Amino acid sequence: MMKQNKSRKPKQIPNFEYARRFVGKNVRIYLRNGEVLDAKVTGVSNYEIMATVMKDNEIKNMLIFKHAIDYIEFEK
């Protein structure tokens, strides 16, 4: 009996796993409604990102749903 030669695909990191690399980092989050948030990411789940944001001269903790985000700018 011959073994089938399975082609191995490169291991992909699911999007939420990649986003977990942002925890503890300062980022700029661009929302779909045009708003821009300068934030520090405090947590990431499959559907949300927790962040601390300075807004209206006040520090606020926010739960941001990923579908509301256009893109995230970050520094390496």
C-alpha positions as CSV (number, residue, x, y, z in Angstrom):
1,M,0.0,0.0,0.0
2,M,1.4,3.4,-1.0
3,K,1.3,6.5,1.1
4,Q,-0.3,9.5,-0.4
5,N,2.0,12.4,-0.6
6,K,0.0,15.3,1.0
7,S,1.2,18.7,0.1
8,R,1.7,20.7,3.3
9,K,0.3,24.2,3.4
10,P,2.1,26.8,5.4
11,K,0.6,27.2,8.8
12,Q,-1.8,30.1,8.9
13,I,-2.4,32.1,12.0
14,P,-6.1,32.9,12.4
15,N,-6.9,36.7,12.4
16,F,-7.8,36.8,16.1
17,E,-4.5,35.1,17.0
18,Y,-2.6,37.7,15.0
19,A,-4.5,40.5,16.7
20,R,-3.5,39.2,20.1
21,R,0.0,40.4,19.3
22,F,-1.3,43.9,19.8
23,V,-2.1,43.4,23.5
24,G,-0.2,45.9,25.6
25,K,0.7,48.0,22.5
26,N,-0.3,51.5,21.5
27,V,-2.2,51.5,18.2
28,R,-4.4,53.8,16.1
29,I,-7.8,52.3,15.3
30,Y,-9.7,53.5,12.3
31,L,-13.4,52.8,12.6
32,R,-15.9,52.3,9.8
33,N,-17.7,55.5,10.8
34,G,-14.6,57.6,10.2
35,E,-13.6,58.0,13.8
36,V,-10.0,57.5,14.8
37,L,-9.0,56.2,18.2
38,D,-5.5,56.4,19.7
39,A,-5.6,53.4,22.1
40,K,-3.7,50.9,24.1
41,V,-5.0,47.3,23.5
42,T,-5.7,45.5,26.7
43,G,-7.4,42.3,25.3
44,V,-8.5,40.5,22.2
45,S,-11.2,37.9,21.7
46,N,-12.6,36.3,18.5
47,Y,-15.0,39.2,17.9
48,E,-13.9,42.1,20.1
49,I,-10.9,44.2,21.0
50,M,-10.6,45.7,24.5
51,A,-8.8,49.0,24.6
52,T,-8.0,52.0,26.8
53,V,-8.7,55.2,25.0
54,M,-8.1,58.9,25.8
55,K,-11.3,60.6,24.7
56,D,-12.7,64.0,25.8
57,N,-9.7,64.4,28.2
58,E,-10.8,61.3,30.0
59,I,-9.4,57.7,30.0
60,K,-12.1,55.3,28.9
61,N,-12.1,51.5,28.6
62,M,-13.8,50.4,25.4
63,L,-15.0,47.2,23.9
64,I,-14.8,47.5,20.2
65,F,-16.4,45.0,17.9
66,K,-14.0,43.9,15.2
67,H,-16.6,44.3,12.4
68,A,-16.7,48.1,13.3
69,I,-12.9,48.4,12.5
70,D,-11.6,49.5,9.1
71,Y,-8.0,49.0,10.0
72,I,-5.4,49.3,12.7
73,E,-2.1,51.2,12.5
74,F,0.7,50.0,14.7
75,E,4.5,50.3,15.1
76,K,6.7,47.2,15.0
